[in-house]
Amino acid sequence: MSRLLIAALCLLAALPIRAQTPTPPARLGLCAACHGANGHAGMPGVPHLAGQRLGYLRDALKQYRDGRRNVPVMRAAIGPVSDAELDALARWYSAQPPQPQGQP
């Protein structure tokens, strides 16, 4: 019996681990208008968010919300967003594949 259990555990350990892609957050439309749903901005001067580090995105969004980063359009957009919603947005954009090199 123990050999069977060990064999089963070894098989489970050998299976590839699939990374979970977060589901699109409810507030995505708010950000997607400028940054794109997949984080590849289509407007000049708007940064790409896809593939950015999760911690960086979380901190940046909080800084826009509380005014430490004084960008009026971002402050207006992020102002009413809760911590949970900010986290969901940061997780979504950090999980997206980054913009390919040489693409605008």
C-alpha positions as CSV (number, residue, x, y, z in Angstrom):
1,M,0.0,0.0,0.0
2,S,2.7,2.5,0.9
3,R,4.5,1.8,-2.4
4,L,1.3,2.7,-4.3
5,L,1.0,5.9,-2.3
6,I,4.6,6.9,-3.0
7,A,4.2,6.1,-6.7
8,A,1.0,8.2,-6.9
9,L,2.7,11.1,-5.1
10,C,5.6,10.9,-7.5
11,L,3.3,11.1,-10.5
12,L,1.5,14.1,-9.0
13,A,4.8,15.9,-8.4
14,A,5.8,15.3,-12.0
15,L,2.7,17.0,-13.5
16,P,3.3,20.5,-14.8
17,I,1.9,23.2,-12.6
18,R,-0.3,25.5,-14.6
19,A,-0.1,29.2,-13.6
20,Q,-3.5,30.6,-12.9
21,T,-4.4,33.7,-14.9
22,P,-6.6,36.0,-13.0
23,T,-10.1,36.7,-14.3
24,P,-10.6,40.2,-15.7
25,P,-11.4,42.5,-12.9
26,A,-14.7,44.3,-12.8
27,R,-13.0,47.7,-13.0
28,L,-10.9,46.8,-16.0
29,G,-12.9,49.0,-18.4
30,L,-11.9,52.0,-16.4
31,C,-8.2,51.3,-17.1
32,A,-8.6,49.7,-20.5
33,A,-9.9,52.9,-22.0
34,C,-6.3,54.2,-22.0
35,H,-4.0,51.3,-21.1
36,G,-5.8,48.6,-23.1
37,A,-7.5,45.5,-21.7
38,N,-4.3,43.5,-22.1
39,G,-2.1,46.3,-20.9
40,H,-0.8,47.4,-24.3
41,A,-1.6,51.1,-24.5
42,G,-2.8,52.3,-27.8
43,M,-2.5,56.0,-27.0
44,P,0.8,58.0,-27.3
45,G,2.3,58.8,-23.9
46,V,0.3,56.2,-22.0
47,P,2.5,53.6,-20.4
48,H,2.1,49.9,-21.1
49,L,1.1,48.0,-18.0
50,A,1.3,44.4,-19.2
51,G,4.0,42.4,-17.5
52,Q,4.8,45.0,-14.9
53,R,5.8,43.7,-11.4
54,L,2.8,43.1,-9.2
55,G,4.2,45.0,-6.3
56,Y,5.1,48.0,-8.4
57,L,1.6,48.2,-9.9
58,R,-0.1,47.9,-6.5
59,D,2.1,50.7,-5.1
60,A,1.6,52.9,-8.1
61,L,-2.2,52.6,-8.1
62,K,-2.3,53.4,-4.3
63,Q,0.0,56.4,-4.9
64,Y,-2.3,57.7,-7.6
65,R,-5.4,57.2,-5.4
66,D,-4.0,59.0,-2.4
67,G,-2.3,61.8,-4.3
68,R,1.4,60.9,-3.8
69,R,1.5,60.7,-7.6
70,N,-0.2,63.9,-8.7
71,V,-1.7,63.0,-12.1
72,P,-5.2,64.5,-12.2
73,V,-6.7,62.0,-14.7
74,M,-5.3,59.0,-12.8
75,R,-6.4,60.5,-9.5
76,A,-10.0,60.9,-10.9
77,A,-10.0,57.4,-12.3
78,I,-8.5,55.6,-9.3
79,G,-10.1,57.7,-6.5
80,P,-13.2,55.6,-6.0
81,V,-11.4,52.2,-6.3
82,S,-11.1,50.0,-3.2
83,D,-7.9,48.2,-2.1
84,A,-9.4,44.9,-3.3
85,E,-10.2,46.4,-6.7
86,L,-6.7,47.9,-6.9
87,D,-5.2,44.5,-6.1
88,A,-7.4,42.8,-8.8
89,L,-6.2,45.4,-11.4
90,A,-2.6,45.0,-10.5
91,R,-2.8,41.2,-10.6
92,W,-4.5,41.3,-14.0
93,Y,-2.0,43.6,-15.7
94,S,1.0,41.9,-14.1
95,A,-0.2,38.6,-15.5
96,Q,-0.5,39.8,-19.1
97,P,2.4,39.2,-21.5
98,P,4.6,42.3,-21.9
99,Q,4.6,44.4,-25.1
100,P,7.0,42.8,-27.7
101,Q,10.2,44.6,-28.3
102,G,10.1,47.2,-31.0
103,Q,6.3,47.6,-30.8
104,P,5.0,51.1,-29.9
